[in-house]
Amino acid sequence: MNELRVRLDPCNPGQFLACCGLFELLDLEYPGLLARFEYDANRPRLAHFVASAENDGAVGVVLGKLRQSVLDFSVESDRLEASILPARIVYPNGAIELDWWLDEFRESTVNLKCWAGQVTTKGLFSELQPLLDPSADGQSLFHTPSMTKSKFGVDPRSAWNALDLGFSPNEHGRDSATFAAVEVLAAVGLQTFRPDANRRESVRYSLWFDPLPCLVARVAFRAPWNGLRRRSYRFAIDKRGQSYKYFTFAEEESSGDQVA
């Protein structure tokens, strides 16, 4: 059994959640695989997501199938606008239902939803999906940008600050650097790896260092138990412009809360 390794910045919540989405898709391809994170205390902005896989081309297999998947937004509801309709990804190994931006009754949105205005879930997935690159490997997967206005707001690198730039890219119809693999994979990951975002200024997640199956990891990242080796982080959901939001870079919790 080979090891698949994906480089990430552990302080980037979008990259962490993208690892979770990748884990979900890998689990469809290779049921029962285990995954963990590796962390070097001497390099606090570098970590690796490590998963067992049957071949070293597993990332390309997953991205290729995800890029070719059929998107379904046919849910009918007199309570939901087009901008927040649930999405259904008809993946070769099984359909993936996504509605993490809605509450449990599918009546209103939750804090994790960052897009606004005329942006729709169909538009986001439809524009980001073709940008996925099946040739990407674990070193480049989260670090190759594309130019587009579409983003879920999960990657703080893609967030613009109007005061710093002096203009709004959206208002001027300009594209900005977006990391499509992070955005799409995080959108998959958020369905089952959903952090508690009731307090927008303090959203927590934990990297786990012990090999775990996907089902158990869904609990470990949010509610790690005593004895589980992990490292925990907190980020905020901030505003950009008048209505759009984004995930900020996370800060590592105090060393007393860590179990390495």
C-alpha positions as CSV (number, residue, x, y, z in Angstrom):
1,M,0.0,0.0,0.0
2,N,1.4,3.4,-1.0
3,E,1.2,6.6,0.8
4,L,-0.4,9.7,-0.7
5,R,1.0,12.9,0.6
6,V,-0.5,16.4,0.1
7,R,1.3,19.6,1.2
8,L,-0.8,22.1,3.1
9,D,-0.6,25.2,5.3
10,P,-2.2,24.1,8.6
11,C,-3.2,27.7,9.3
12,N,-5.3,27.8,6.1
13,P,-8.8,26.5,7.0
14,G,-9.6,26.1,3.3
15,Q,-6.6,23.8,2.7
16,F,-7.5,21.7,5.8
17,L,-11.1,21.3,4.7
18,A,-9.9,20.5,1.2
19,C,-7.9,17.6,2.7
20,C,-11.1,16.5,4.4
21,G,-13.0,16.6,1.1
22,L,-10.2,14.7,-0.6
23,F,-10.4,12.1,2.2
24,E,-14.1,11.6,1.5
25,L,-13.5,11.1,-2.2
26,L,-10.6,8.8,-1.6
27,D,-12.8,6.7,0.8
28,L,-15.2,6.2,-2.1
29,E,-12.4,5.0,-4.3
30,Y,-10.5,2.9,-1.7
31,P,-13.0,2.0,1.1
32,G,-11.4,1.6,4.5
33,L,-8.3,3.6,3.9
34,L,-6.7,5.5,6.8
35,A,-5.4,9.1,6.9
36,R,-3.6,11.4,9.2
37,F,-1.6,14.6,9.3
38,E,2.1,15.1,9.8
39,Y,3.4,18.3,11.4
40,D,6.9,19.6,12.0
41,A,7.0,22.0,15.0
42,N,10.0,23.7,13.4
43,R,8.0,24.6,10.4
44,P,4.6,25.8,11.7
45,R,3.2,26.8,8.3
46,L,3.9,23.4,6.7
47,A,2.1,20.1,7.2
48,H,1.2,17.1,5.1
49,F,-2.1,15.1,4.8
50,V,-1.1,11.5,4.5
51,A,-3.4,8.7,3.3
52,S,-3.0,5.1,2.4
53,A,-3.8,4.5,-1.3
54,E,-3.4,1.7,-3.8
55,N,-1.4,3.9,-6.2
56,D,0.5,7.2,-6.2
57,G,-1.8,8.6,-8.8
58,A,-4.9,8.6,-6.5
59,V,-5.1,12.5,-6.5
60,G,-5.4,12.5,-10.3
61,V,-8.0,9.8,-10.2
62,V,-10.1,11.7,-7.8
63,L,-9.8,15.1,-9.5
64,G,-10.4,13.5,-12.9
65,K,-13.7,11.9,-11.8
66,L,-14.7,15.0,-9.9
67,R,-14.1,17.2,-12.9
68,Q,-16.2,14.9,-15.1
69,S,-19.0,14.5,-12.6
70,V,-22.5,15.7,-13.4
71,L,-23.9,18.6,-11.4
72,D,-27.6,18.5,-10.4
73,F,-29.4,21.5,-8.9
74,S,-33.0,20.3,-9.6
75,V,-34.1,20.5,-5.9
76,E,-37.5,22.3,-6.0
77,S,-38.3,24.6,-3.1
78,D,-40.6,27.6,-2.7
79,R,-38.4,28.6,0.3
80,L,-35.0,28.7,-1.3
81,E,-33.5,31.2,-3.8
82,A,-31.3,30.0,-6.7
83,S,-28.3,31.4,-4.9
84,I,-28.5,28.8,-2.1
85,L,-30.0,25.7,-3.8
86,P,-28.5,22.4,-2.6
87,A,-26.1,20.7,-5.0
88,R,-25.9,17.1,-6.0
89,I,-22.6,15.8,-7.5
90,V,-23.2,12.6,-9.4
91,Y,-19.8,11.1,-8.8
92,P,-19.0,7.7,-10.5
93,N,-18.8,6.0,-7.1
94,G,-22.0,7.5,-5.7
95,A,-23.9,10.8,-5.5
96,I,-22.7,13.5,-3.1
97,E,-25.3,15.7,-1.6
98,L,-24.1,19.2,-0.5
99,D,-26.2,21.6,1.5
100,W,-23.8,22.6,4.3
101,W,-24.6,26.3,3.8
102,L,-28.2,25.7,4.9
103,D,-29.6,25.0,8.4
104,E,-31.0,21.6,9.2
105,F,-34.5,22.5,7.9
106,R,-33.1,24.0,4.7
107,E,-34.9,27.2,5.4
108,S,-32.1,29.7,6.0
109,T,-28.3,30.0,5.6
110,V,-25.6,29.5,8.3
111,N,-22.5,31.4,9.0
112,L,-20.4,29.1,6.8
113,K,-21.9,30.6,3.7
114,C,-19.7,33.3,2.4
115,W,-21.0,34.2,-1.1
116,A,-23.7,36.9,-1.7
117,G,-25.3,39.1,-4.4
118,Q,-26.0,37.4,-7.7
119,V,-23.7,34.5,-7.0
120,T,-25.4,31.1,-7.1
121,T,-24.3,27.6,-6.0
122,K,-24.8,26.4,-9.6
123,G,-22.6,29.2,-10.9
124,L,-19.9,28.5,-8.3
125,F,-19.6,24.8,-9.0
126,S,-20.1,25.2,-12.8
127,E,-17.2,27.7,-13.0
128,L,-14.8,26.1,-10.6
129,Q,-15.3,22.4,-11.7
130,P,-13.6,22.8,-15.1
131,L,-10.6,24.4,-13.5
132,L,-9.7,21.2,-11.6
133,D,-6.4,19.8,-12.9
134,P,-6.1,16.0,-12.8
135,S,-2.4,16.3,-13.5
136,A,-1.8,18.0,-10.1
137,D,0.2,16.1,-7.6
138,G,0.3,16.3,-3.8
139,Q,2.9,19.1,-3.8
140,S,1.1,21.4,-6.3
141,L,-2.6,20.5,-5.6
142,F,-3.4,23.4,-3.3
143,H,-0.9,25.9,-4.7
144,T,-1.8,26.4,-8.3
145,P,-4.1,29.4,-8.9
146,S,-6.6,30.1,-11.7
147,M,-8.1,33.5,-12.6
148,T,-11.8,33.6,-11.8
149,K,-14.3,35.6,-9.7
150,S,-15.9,32.4,-8.4
151,K,-15.0,31.3,-4.9
152,F,-16.8,29.8,-1.9
153,G,-14.7,32.0,0.4
154,V,-12.9,29.2,2.2
155,D,-9.3,30.1,1.2
156,P,-8.0,33.3,2.8
157,R,-5.4,33.7,0.0
158,S,-8.2,34.5,-2.4
159,A,-9.9,37.1,-0.2
160,W,-9.4,40.7,-1.3
161,N,-9.4,43.7,1.0
162,A,-10.9,46.8,-0.8
163,L,-9.0,49.2,1.5
164,D,-5.6,47.6,0.6
165,L,-6.3,47.2,-3.1
166,G,-8.1,50.5,-3.6
167,F,-10.8,48.9,-5.6
168,S,-13.2,46.0,-5.7
169,P,-12.4,43.3,-8.3
170,N,-16.0,42.2,-8.4
171,E,-17.3,45.7,-9.1
172,H,-14.8,46.2,-11.8
173,G,-15.5,42.8,-13.4
174,R,-12.0,41.6,-12.8
175,D,-10.9,38.0,-12.0
176,S,-8.7,37.3,-9.1
177,A,-6.4,34.4,-8.2
178,T,-8.5,31.5,-6.9
179,F,-7.3,28.0,-5.9
180,A,-10.0,25.9,-7.5
181,A,-8.9,22.6,-6.0
182,V,-9.1,24.1,-2.5
183,E,-12.5,25.7,-3.1
184,V,-14.1,22.6,-4.6
185,L,-12.6,20.0,-2.4
186,A,-13.4,22.1,0.7
187,A,-17.0,22.4,-0.5
188,V,-17.1,18.6,-0.5
189,G,-15.4,18.3,2.9
190,L,-17.7,20.8,4.6
191,Q,-20.6,18.5,4.2
192,T,-19.3,15.9,6.7
193,F,-16.4,17.8,8.3
194,R,-18.5,20.7,9.5
195,P,-17.0,22.9,12.2
196,D,-19.1,24.7,14.8
197,A,-19.5,28.2,13.3
198,N,-22.1,29.6,15.7
199,R,-19.4,32.1,16.7
200,R,-18.0,33.6,13.6
201,E,-15.0,35.0,15.4
202,S,-13.9,31.6,16.7
203,V,-14.2,28.6,14.5
204,R,-12.1,25.6,15.6
205,Y,-10.6,22.6,13.8
206,S,-7.9,20.1,14.7
207,L,-5.4,18.2,12.7
208,W,-5.2,14.6,13.9
209,F,-1.8,12.7,13.9
210,D,-3.0,9.2,14.4
211,P,-4.2,7.1,11.3
212,L,-8.0,7.2,11.3
213,P,-10.8,6.0,9.0
214,C,-12.9,8.7,7.5
215,L,-15.9,8.1,9.7
216,V,-13.9,8.5,12.9
217,A,-12.0,11.5,11.5
218,R,-15.3,13.4,11.1
219,V,-15.5,13.5,14.9
220,A,-11.7,13.9,15.6
221,F,-11.3,17.2,13.8
222,R,-14.1,18.8,15.7
223,A,-14.2,17.1,19.1
224,P,-10.8,15.4,19.7
225,W,-10.7,13.1,22.6
226,N,-8.1,12.7,25.3
227,G,-5.2,10.7,24.1
228,L,-5.6,11.6,20.4
229,R,-2.5,13.3,19.1
230,R,-3.6,16.5,17.4
231,R,-2.9,20.2,16.9
232,S,-5.8,22.7,17.1
233,Y,-6.5,26.0,15.4
234,R,-9.1,28.8,15.4
235,F,-10.1,31.1,12.5
236,A,-12.8,33.8,12.0
237,I,-15.4,34.4,9.3
238,D,-14.8,38.0,8.3
239,K,-16.3,40.4,5.7
240,R,-14.9,41.6,2.5
241,G,-16.8,44.5,0.9
242,Q,-20.4,45.1,2.0
243,S,-21.8,41.6,1.9
244,Y,-19.2,38.9,1.0
245,K,-17.4,36.9,3.7
246,Y,-14.3,34.8,3.8
247,F,-12.4,32.5,6.2
248,T,-9.4,34.1,7.7
249,F,-6.1,32.5,8.4
250,A,-6.2,30.5,11.6
251,E,-4.1,30.9,14.7
252,E,-2.7,28.0,16.5
253,E,-4.1,27.4,20.0
254,S,-1.9,27.7,23.0
255,S,0.6,24.9,23.3
256,G,-1.1,23.8,26.5
257,D,-4.1,22.7,24.4
258,Q,-1.9,20.6,22.0
259,V,-1.1,16.9,22.1
260,A,1.6,16.2,19.6
